[in-house]
Amino acid sequence: MEESAYLRLADNFFLIFHTILILFNLFGWIWLRTRKLHLICISLTLASWIILGFWYGWGYCPLTDWHWDVLRNLGEQNLPNSYISYLLERYFGLLLPDNTVDLLTVVLTLLALAASVYANYFFKRK
């Protein structure tokens, strides 16, 4: 297999895995069986954004960084700062202002975190 085929495979892997991870971070708190895993996953995501963000910039995600490396090797240029912006454009053709995407990302993530904390520690099943 030639290098570009490996890069396309890596691109598809990151696209699928990262998208599923984002969806899980938003909605994984809903199901009883995934609540604890969701709380761990969203906490790790926020830790990456904040702790790694001190060194690499606020909102840093290693998956985005690795995917960007793959895309650059495939010849992509002018990649956005936000992976969510990239997904909105790639999947839906939407070009939203960076500030809007960043605000929505943070608000929805914090709402999902709050829902996860509530579901894990305060919600009593009858």
Salt bridges, closest charged atoms under 4 A:
ASP11 OD2 - ARG8 NH1 3.61
ASP11 OD1 - HIS67 NE2 2.58
ASP11 OD1 - ARG90 NH1 3.10
ASP69 OD1 - ARG72 NH1 3.52
